């Protein structure tokens, strides 16, 4: 599946996720969020809200502000 152009926040997330050998599905499980949130983000339909960004960052072992930079 292609990543929407100009989706640098997702690309930043994906790079960290890949370093850990995780899938979007596993990150969603670890973060306690819907897989759909990550899928829509991947395809440029939306970006996760602030609460979900923190949950995702924790799931990929990044500091809470990682997805706000």
Buried (B, 14 or more C-beta within 10 A) or exposed (E): EEBEEEBEBBEBBBEBBEEEEBEBEBBBEBBEBEBEBBBBBBBBEEBBEEEBBBBBBBBBEBEEEBBEE
